[in-house]
């Protein structure tokens, strides 16, 4: 029987982060700059060519945070390499947009998808924000440049939210609107504020949070639906026939409710307002019991408007974001039940999600906690959620116990 550590101790959280970094250490560096982005269970690379904007930026976040936490100069070099790869390959000099996917052969890159996604630009800002904190001074201007790009093309002032998707030259905008791009934009703008102290970033983060978690949620009985029309009305049928879509799944997402809850509590640190804690509690409380698997443990991926589970698989990021949220709620409210949820989610993850043989977390398990794939970390994963959740718990402990 696997013994359980003290999940809320900083010693455990730091050691767990280091164990995840160790998984990527042997093979993460790509000769062309930046990072390999497709790893098998044992840490070997199964696709050296494909680069995704989300992975390119999330790895920068990973190594910037690691450098700030542990001071390893190799992590700083990786931050610099990752930023250079973003500037040399993803950034399009003519439009100032960022290519979504690339194929890289030695030092040459070919664009395989030039679509401009707000979701991707949010992670560009996140990467630049943490790179700045890690000492890459030029990243401060890059933050402002990317924010200006989002203002020019994606910001919809009528609704106070970001549009989702443009083509390569920004001449055509999709009618699709989604909460996910706005959630990660909120996350990125909090990070940008922390890195620069530029108050408009925090103001915009607060505006996004209020408009999604209150106004838009009121259109769906207080919960956060994923998909909307271009006038920000709920689109109940979008991807109903594709509920496992990687970036736009159908159904309510428990993990996005807890992730929004976490962001509201982060904003509250800088802009204390009672509604932020109240709404954070209600978002977590509205999904946690419903989404917990009483038989096999863990949080399900999605549930339908009638509260039935529509996707019973267990995703790594849902567990990670939810335990980070539970810890913040426990610290912000003093309610011991949230610590119980923290330990319950961590206990499940420690037993089933964490790979104690090779390191890092499995990406996805079945309802019965069986492995569904041999790929540990395909494009998009990078364990940014898992390490980020550990850092966030430690940040919250430091803030509330200081």
N, C-alpha and C positions, 0 to 999 in steps of 0.2 A: 504494500500500500504506500503510495506516494505521500510523504509527509508534507504538511502545509506550513510555509513560513509565515511570518508576521507581515501580511500584505500591505499594511499601512506604515511600515517602517521605511525611513529613507535609505537605510542600508540595503534592504531588500530591493527597493525600486531602482537604486543605482546599479546594483549587481545584475538585475534583470535587463536593464538597458544595455549594459556592457556585454551581456551574453548574446543579445540580438546583434549588436555591432560586430561581435566576433563571427557570427554566421556569415555576414557579408564580406568581412575583411579579406579573405584570400582572393576573391574574384570580382570585386565590385569595380575596380578601376579599368577603364577602357583605354586602349592605346590612342584612340582618336580624341581623347579628352572626355570629360563627363564620366558616365557610369554605364556599365552593363545593367540591363533592366529585366532580365528573365532568368529566374533561378529555379532549379529543381530542388527537391526536398533536401538533398545532401549539400546544397550550396553550389553545385556546378552550374555553368551557364549553358542554356539550351538554345538561345538565339542571341547572337552578338550584334546583329544588324539593327533590329528594331529599337527605335527611341520614341518614347511618348512624352509629351510636354509635362504631363502630370508626374511621371516618374523623374524626369530631369530636374524638376523643381523640388519635389519632395525629398530627394536625396540631398539637395543643398540644405534644406531645413534640418535633416537628420544630422549632417556633419557640422553644421553651424552650432546646433544645440550641444552636440557632443564636445565640440571644441570649447565652448563656454563653460561646460560643466566639468570637463576633465583636463583641458589644457594640452591635449596631444597635438603637436604641430602637424602631424599627418592629416588630421581632421581639417585643419585650417587650409592645407594645400588642396584638399578635396573640395572645400567650399569655393576656392578660387578657380579650380578646374571646372567645377559645375557652372559657375557664373560665366566663365569664358565660353563654355559650350552653348549656353543659352544665347549669348550675344553673337557667336559666330555661326550658329546653325539654326536654332529655332527662330530668332528674331529676323524678320523680313525688312531689309533696309528701306525698300521703297514705300511700303504701307505702314511700317512700324508695328505690324501685327506679329503674331507668333504661330508658327506652323504647329499643328496638332500632333502629327506623327512624321517621322523621318526614317529612312533607311541609310545606315552609315557603313561605308566600306573603307577601311583604313582611315584616311583623313577627309574623304569626300562624303557629303551627305546629299541625299535626294529626298525631296518632299514627297511623301505618299498621301498626305491629307493636309491641305492648306487652310482648312476651315478655322476661323477665329471663334473660339469659345470663351465666353465670360468665365466659365468654370476654370479654364486653363489660365486666364489672365489673373484670376484670384490667386492661384498658386505661384504665378510669376511674382506678384507683389509679396506674397509670403516668403518666397525664397530671397528676394532682395532685402526684405526687412531683417531677416535673421542673418544674412550675409553682412549687412551693415553692422549689426551688433557684434559680429565676429571679427570686425576690423576691416572689411572691404569698403573703404570710404566712398568710392565712386557709386556704390549701390544706392546711396541716398538720392542721387539724381535719377537713377533708374526707377526708383519707387514713384517719384513724382511724374516721370514720363509715362509710366504704365497707367497710373491713375488718370492722367490727362487723356490718354487713349480711350479708357473706359468711359470717361465723361463725354467725349466727343461722339462715340459710336453707340455705346451700350446703355447709357443712363437714360431712363424714361421718366422725365420730371413730372409728367402727368400722374404717374402712379407711385413715384418714389421708390422704384425698384429697377434692377438691371434687366435688360433684354438678354437673351441667351446665346444667340449664334448668328454670325455673319459669314459670308463667303470670303474668299481670299483677299479681294480688294475692297471689301466693306460696301460693295454696291447693292447687295441684297441681304435683307434680314429675314430670318425665319419667323413664322408666326408663333412658334412655340415659346412659352414662357415657363420657367421652372423655379421652384424655391431653392433647389440645391446650389445653383450658381450664386444666388444671393446669400445663402448661408455661408458658403466658403469665402465670398467677398467680405462678409461681416468678419469672419475669422481673420482674413488677411489685413483688413483695415485696423483691427485691434492691434495686430502685430506691427503694422506700420506706425501707429500712434506710439506704441511702446518703444520703437526704434528711433523715432524722430521727434516726439513730443509735439507733432503738428496736430493741433486740436481738430481741424476739419475732418481728419480721418476718423476720429472717435465719434464726432457728430454724425457722420454718414453711417458708421457702424450701428449707432443707436437708432437711426432712422430705418435702416433695413430691418433691424430686430423688431421694432414696433410694428412695421407694416406687414411682416410675415407672421409673427407669432400672435398678433392681436387682430389686425384688420383682415388678413387673408384667412387666418384660422377661424374667424367668425363665420366665414362662408362654408365651413365644414364642421360645424358643431364643436368648435373649440380646438379641433385637431389640425395638424398641418398636412394638407394634401400636397402631393409632389408637382402636379402638372396643371397648367392653366392656358387659356386662350390669350391672344395678344392684347385683350382688354382686361386681363387678369381675373377672368371668371373661371371657376373650377371646371376642369376638363376630366370628368369622371371616367371616360373611356380610353384615354390616351395609353397606349401599350397594354391594354387589357388582355390582348392576345399574346403579349410578350412580357409576362410578369417577372422574368428573370433578366431583363435587360440590364447590362452592367451599370450604366450611368443613369438610366431613366426607368426604373422598375415601376410597375403598377402597384397600387395599394398604399396604405399608410406604412411608413417606415419607423418602427420604434427607435432605431438608432439615430434617426434625424431629429426625433423629438428630444432625446436625451442630449444630442449634440447641441441643439439650439438652447436647451436648458443650461448647459455648460457655458455657452457663449454669453447668455444673459447674466450669469454670475460673474463672468470675467469683466463685462462692462460695468457691473455694479461696483467693482473695486475702484474704478476711476470716476464713475458718475453715479453715486449712490441714489437710487430711487426705489421706493418700496415695491412698485409694481414689478420690477425686475426679479426680485426674489419670489414674489407671489406667483408670477407666471412661470418661473423656472420650476417651482414645486408642482404646479398643476400639469405642466407638460410631462414631467417625469412620472407623476402619480397616475396620469391618464393612460399610460401605456405599459407600465412595468409588470403589473400582475397579469394583464391580458396577454402579454408577449412571452411570459416565462413558461418554460416547459417543465411542468411539475413532475413529469415522469423521468425524463432524461437529463434535465438541467439545461441551462443556457437560454438565451433569448432568441426567439424566432426572428426571421428576416422581415416578414410583412404580414399585415392583416387587412382584410377587406372592410368596406364601410359598414357591413353588418357584424363586424367584430370577429368573423371567422378567420382562421389563419389561412392566408393565400400562398405563403411561401414558408415552409417549415424547416428550411435549411438554416444552419448556424454559421454566420459570417464573423470573422475575427474582429472586424472594426466595430460591429454593433456591441460586442462585449466590452471592448476597450473604451469606447466613448461613454458607455453606460456606467462603468465603474468609476471613471474620472468624474462624471456628473454626480454620481452618488456621494463621492467624497466631498465634492464642493458643497453639495446640499447639506451634508452632515455638518460641515464646518460653518456654513452660513446660517443654519437654522438651529443648531444644537440638538436636532432630533436624532436620537440613537438609531431609529429604524433605517435611516439612510446608510449608516455604517454597516448594519446587518445586510443590506442589499449589496454594499461594496464587497463585503467578505464572501457573500453568496456568489456573486458574479465572478470574482477573482478565483474562488475555489473551483468553480466549474471550468474556468479558462485554464487554470493550472493543471487540472486533471486531463482535459481533453484538447484544448487549443494550443498550448505550448508544446513544442517538439523538444522533449528532453533528451533526445538522441543527437540531433544535428543543430538545434538552436532555432530561434525565431518562432513565429506562430504559423500554424496551418491557416490557409486562407478561408477554407469553407469545409464544413462537415455536414453530413446528413442529419435528419431529425434524431436518428439513433446514435449520432456522434461517430459515424463511420467516415473514413477518408473518401473523398470523391475524386481526387486528382493527385498526380505525383509532382505537380508544380507547386513549389512553396511560395514563390513570389513572382508572378507574371507582371507585365507592365501595369502600372497603376498602384501597386501595393507598397513596396519598399519598407513596410513596417513603420511608416510615419505615424499611423494611428496608435500603434501599440507603444512605441517609445514616447510619442507625444502625450499619451494619456498618463504615463508614469511621470514625466516631467511636470504635467499639469497638476497632478496630485501633490507633488513636492512643492510646486509654486504655491498652491493653496494652503498647504500646511505652514509654509513660511509666512504667508500673508496673515493668516488668522491666528497663528500662535506667536507672532512677534510682539 
